[in-house]
Amino acid sequence: AFIRIPRRARESHAPSRDVTRKNSARAMSLTSSIARAGPLARASRSKTRDAPNPSSSSSSTRGRVTERSRPIRSSSSADVIDADASDRDPSTARRVRASAASNPIVILSGFGNCSSDYDDALGNADASLVRSLERRGFAVRVARVERNDWFVGILRGIFTRGFWMNACTTRESYGWYLERVDEAVREALRENPGATGVDLVAHSAGGWLARAFIGGALALNEDGAERSANELRRDERVRRLVCLGTPHEQDAKSDPTRGASKWVNETWPGAYYEPDVTYACVTGRAVIGNASAEPKTVGKYAAGSYAVVGGGDGDGVEGDAVVPNSAALALKGAEMIVVDGCWHSMSTVGTFDQPSEHAWYGSDVVVDRWLKVLERARE
């Protein structure tokens, strides 16, 4: 089927001013729902039930979990899985080191995040994901994103027909993001003239948007473009993709992407370009959703976020406090890694400016657990 992108989408498909006014509250509600797919509201820990005893498992089968971290200590907080990755001593862990054949890494931010979250780490650059990778010898570039860019993109999408029909591609609200990815890839290759490709490390929503980028969705940004899925061409500059806490599966009823994530899954299902592109999904098992918990507790808010992503009420669902494990591991054919005690974000849940006390995907004590995927793929 052809995807028609009107030349004057704003004029021909925008709702009338009256309709826009009537739906303004709904649009703001949708924006708030999407924001919940980023860090959750800051909350105290719930103490309403016993924490489970996390189990360890491993498998080398692609599409199944290939590593699960070992629990480190038990929790006094009922909804928090306390196998805290931050307790691991980085001096005793084997670090992955870049080789002469390593590709430059391009970091893609999650919804609501900005570039500085990954290279400055809320004022502590030495603790940033960029610095962790550079210490291991990797060349790193972060796609240029400001926090406000996400909300501007959503507002642009409101004036398109696809937004109101839940039939968006990436063009309506996320076309700007793919342009920033392209810019970062170009810069990474220019700064590393010996490199022939890049590896993408994508956080949260950046993961499914990266899949669209790899599939050539950037071409849809052309004004008036009309493309079939078969006409989109893979971006051959990308060799590997590591997704950190990415919701690869969205509940159709509450989908805050207005159909864009579904479109990506239908156009490029699973690890679509294997073996030309290596895919890995990483998820943190940190918080159990507790729909019956007191308001403003982490279990309660996790349940709400899991419900937005996966449907239901999120009760009893395990995840990284924002994205349920099931959604993060929904990319069929990808290598999958579960890290106990790993949280979704570098900031305290519900904030963008307060450092988290928990380890997250980009913490120095966690990165080697997924970084080895990039190096192993070269062997």
C-alpha positions in Angstrom: 0.0 0.0 0.0 1.2 3.5 -0.8 1.7 6.1 1.9 0.5 9.4 0.7 2.2 12.4 2.2 0.2 15.5 1.0 2.2 18.4 -0.3 0.1 20.8 1.8 -0.9 18.6 4.7 -1.4 21.6 6.9 -3.9 23.3 4.6 -5.7 20.3 3.3 -5.9 18.0 6.3 -5.7 20.3 9.3 -8.8 20.3 11.4 -10.8 23.5 11.5 -10.2 26.1 14.2 -13.3 25.1 16.0 -12.3 21.4 15.9 -8.8 22.3 17.1 -10.2 24.3 20.0 -12.5 21.5 21.0 -9.7 19.0 20.8 -7.0 21.1 22.5 -7.6 19.5 25.9 -7.3 16.1 24.3 -4.1 17.0 22.5 -2.6 18.1 25.8 -3.7 14.9 27.4 -1.9 12.9 24.6 1.3 14.9 25.1 1.1 14.2 28.8 0.6 10.5 28.0 3.7 10.5 25.8 5.7 12.2 28.5 4.8 9.4 30.9 6.6 7.1 28.5 9.7 9.1 29.6 10.7 9.3 33.3 7.8 8.8 35.7 6.6 11.2 38.3 9.0 11.3 41.2 7.8 8.9 43.9 8.6 7.3 47.2 8.8 3.5 47.3 5.8 1.4 48.1 5.9 -1.1 51.0 2.7 -3.0 50.4 4.0 -6.5 49.4 7.0 -8.7 49.3 9.5 -8.5 46.5 10.0 -11.5 44.4 13.3 -13.4 44.4 14.8 -12.6 41.0 16.0 -15.6 39.1 19.0 -16.0 36.8 18.8 -17.5 33.4 20.8 -17.6 30.2 20.5 -18.7 26.6 22.4 -18.3 23.4 19.3 -18.5 21.2 18.7 -15.3 19.2 15.3 -13.8 20.1 15.6 -15.1 23.7 17.3 -13.6 26.7 21.0 -14.2 26.4 22.0 -12.7 29.7 20.3 -12.0 33.0 22.3 -10.3 35.7 22.6 -12.0 39.1 20.8 -10.5 42.0 23.1 -8.5 44.3 21.0 -7.8 47.4 17.5 -8.1 48.6 15.2 -5.1 48.9 13.4 -3.5 51.8 11.1 -1.9 49.3 8.2 -4.1 48.1 7.8 -2.9 44.5 11.5 -2.4 43.8 13.6 -5.3 42.6 16.8 -4.7 44.5 19.4 -6.6 42.5 20.9 -3.2 42.2 23.4 -3.0 39.4 25.0 0.0 41.1 26.4 -2.3 43.8 28.7 -3.9 41.3 32.3 -2.8 41.6 33.4 -1.6 38.2 37.0 -2.3 39.0 36.3 -6.0 39.2 34.2 -6.2 36.0 35.8 -7.0 32.7 35.5 -3.9 30.5 34.8 -4.1 26.8 37.5 -2.3 24.9 37.2 -0.8 21.4 39.3 -2.4 18.7 40.8 -1.0 15.6 37.7 -2.3 13.7 35.2 -0.7 16.1 32.7 1.6 14.5 32.0 5.0 15.9 28.9 5.0 18.1 26.0 7.4 17.7 23.7 7.8 20.7 20.1 8.5 20.2 18.0 10.0 23.0 14.7 8.9 24.4 11.5 10.8 24.4 11.8 14.0 26.5 15.6 13.6 26.8 18.2 15.9 25.2 21.8 15.5 24.1 23.3 16.8 27.3 21.6 14.0 29.3 24.1 11.6 27.6 27.3 13.7 27.5 26.9 15.9 30.6 24.8 13.6 32.9 23.0 16.3 34.7 26.2 18.3 35.4 28.5 15.3 36.1 30.1 14.7 32.7 32.5 12.1 34.1 29.5 9.9 34.9 27.9 10.2 31.5 27.3 7.5 29.0 29.6 9.3 26.5 32.4 9.3 29.0 31.9 5.7 29.8 32.2 4.7 26.2 35.2 7.0 25.6 37.0 5.5 28.5 36.7 2.2 26.6 38.2 3.7 23.5 35.1 4.3 21.4 34.5 7.3 19.3 31.1 8.7 20.2 28.7 11.2 18.8 25.3 12.2 20.3 22.5 13.1 18.0 21.6 16.8 18.6 18.3 17.0 20.4 16.8 19.6 22.7 14.1 18.7 25.2 11.6 21.0 23.7 12.0 19.5 20.2 9.9 16.5 21.2 6.9 18.7 22.2 7.2 20.9 19.1 7.2 17.7 17.0 4.0 16.5 18.6 2.3 19.9 18.1 3.2 19.8 14.4 1.7 16.4 14.2 -1.6 17.6 15.5 -2.2 19.5 12.2 -2.0 16.3 10.1 -4.7 13.9 9.2 -2.7 10.9 10.4 -2.5 12.2 13.9 -6.3 12.2 14.3 -6.7 8.9 12.6 -4.0 7.1 14.6 -2.4 6.4 11.3 0.9 8.3 11.5 4.2 7.3 10.0 7.4 8.9 11.5 7.0 12.0 9.3 4.2 13.8 11.1 5.8 14.1 14.6 9.2 12.5 14.3 10.6 13.5 10.9 12.8 16.1 12.6 14.3 13.3 14.8 15.4 11.2 11.8 17.1 14.3 10.3 19.1 14.7 13.5 20.1 11.1 13.4 21.3 11.5 9.8 23.2 14.6 10.8 24.9 12.7 13.7 25.8 9.8 11.4 27.4 12.1 8.9 29.4 13.9 11.6 30.5 10.6 13.1 31.8 9.3 9.7 33.4 12.6 8.9 35.3 12.7 12.3 36.4 9.1 11.8 37.5 8.9 8.1 38.6 5.3 8.4 35.1 4.1 9.4 32.7 2.7 6.9 29.7 2.5 9.1 28.3 3.4 12.6 26.7 1.6 15.5 23.5 3.1 17.0 22.9 3.0 20.7 19.3 4.1 21.1 17.6 4.9 24.4 13.8 4.4 24.9 11.8 5.8 22.0 15.0 6.3 20.1 15.1 2.5 19.5 12.0 2.2 17.4 12.8 5.5 15.7 16.3 4.1 14.9 14.6 1.1 13.2 12.7 3.5 11.0 15.9 5.4 10.2 17.7 2.2 9.2 14.7 1.4 7.0 15.0 4.6 5.1 12.0 6.5 6.6 14.0 9.7 6.3 12.9 9.8 2.6 9.3 10.5 3.8 10.4 13.9 5.0 10.5 15.2 1.4 7.6 17.6 0.8 4.9 15.9 -1.2 6.7 12.5 -1.2 4.7 9.4 -2.0 6.4 6.2 -1.2 5.5 2.5 -0.8 7.2 0.6 1.9 9.1 -1.3 -0.8 10.5 1.9 -2.2 12.2 2.8 1.1 15.8 1.8 1.1 17.9 0.6 4.0 20.6 3.1 5.3 23.7 1.0 4.7 25.8 3.2 7.0 24.3 1.5 10.1 25.8 -1.8 11.0 24.4 -2.5 14.5 21.6 -1.3 16.7 21.4 -1.6 20.5 18.1 -0.6 22.0 18.1 0.4 25.7 14.6 0.2 27.3 12.8 0.7 24.0 9.0 0.0 23.8 9.0 -2.0 20.6 5.4 -2.9 21.2 2.6 -0.4 22.0 -0.9 -1.0 23.1 -3.2 -0.1 20.2 -5.8 1.6 22.4 -3.5 3.9 24.3 -0.7 4.3 21.7 0.8 7.7 22.4 2.7 7.6 19.1 -0.6 7.9 17.2 0.2 4.9 15.1 3.8 5.7 14.2 5.2 2.8 16.3 2.7 0.4 14.8 3.7 1.6 11.3 7.4 0.9 12.1 6.5 -2.6 13.3 4.4 -3.4 10.3 7.0 -2.0 7.8 10.1 -3.5 9.4 9.0 -6.3 11.7 11.5 -7.8 14.1 15.2 -7.8 13.4 14.3 -7.0 9.8 17.7 -6.5 8.3 19.6 -9.3 10.0 22.3 -10.3 9.3 23.2 -7.1 7.5 22.3 -5.2 10.7 22.8 -6.7 14.2 20.0 -6.0 16.7 20.0 -6.2 20.5 17.4 -5.3 23.0 18.3 -4.4 26.6 15.8 -4.1 29.4 16.1 -3.4 33.1 14.1 -5.5 35.6 13.8 -2.9 38.4 10.2 -2.2 39.4 7.0 -4.2 39.7 3.9 -2.3 38.8 1.4 -2.1 41.7 -1.9 -0.6 40.6 -3.3 -0.8 44.1 -0.4 1.0 45.8 -0.8 4.4 47.3 -0.6 7.4 45.0 2.8 8.9 44.3 4.6 5.6 45.0 7.0 4.2 42.4 5.0 1.0 42.1 1.8 2.9 41.4 3.5 5.1 38.8 5.3 2.2 37.2 1.9 0.4 36.8 0.5 3.5 35.1 3.4 3.7 32.7 3.4 0.0 31.9 -0.4 0.3 31.2 0.2 3.2 28.7 2.8 1.1 26.8 1.3 -2.4 27.1 -2.3 -2.0 28.0 -4.1 -3.4 31.0 -3.5 -1.8 34.4 0.2 -2.6 34.7 -0.4 -4.5 38.0 2.3 -7.1 38.7 4.2 -6.2 35.5 8.0 -6.0 35.7 10.0 -3.4 33.9 12.6 -0.6 34.3 10.0 1.7 36.0 8.9 3.1 32.6 8.9 0.4 29.9 7.7 -3.2 30.7 10.1 -5.9 30.0 7.7 -7.6 27.6 7.5 -4.5 25.4 11.3 -4.0 25.4 11.9 -7.7 24.4 9.2 -7.7 21.7 11.6 -7.4 18.8 11.7 -10.9 17.3 15.1 -12.1 16.2 17.1 -9.6 18.2 19.5 -10.6 20.9 18.0 -9.8 24.3 19.6 -8.9 27.6 17.8 -8.4 31.0 19.7 -6.5 33.7 18.3 -6.8 37.2 18.3 -3.6 39.1 18.7 -1.4 36.0 16.4 1.6 35.8 15.1 3.5 32.7 16.7 6.9 33.1 19.7 8.8 34.4 17.4 11.1 36.2 15.1 10.6 39.2 11.8 9.3 38.0 9.6 12.3 37.1 12.4 14.8 36.7 15.0 15.7 34.1 17.4 17.6 36.4 17.9 15.4 39.5 20.3 12.5 39.2 19.0 9.1 40.0 20.3 7.1 42.9 19.9 3.9 40.8 22.0 2.5 38.0 20.5 3.0 34.5 21.4 1.6 31.1 24.2 4.2 30.6 25.8 3.7 34.0 29.5 2.7 34.0 28.6 -0.5 35.9 26.0 -1.5 33.3 27.4 -0.6 29.9 29.7 -3.6 29.5 26.7 -5.9 29.8 25.3 -4.7 26.4 28.4 -3.1 24.9 29.9 -6.6 24.3 27.2 -7.2 21.8 28.8 -4.7 19.5 32.2 -6.3 19.8 31.0 -9.9 19.6 29.2 -9.1 16.3 32.7 -8.4 14.8 34.1 -11.7 15.7 
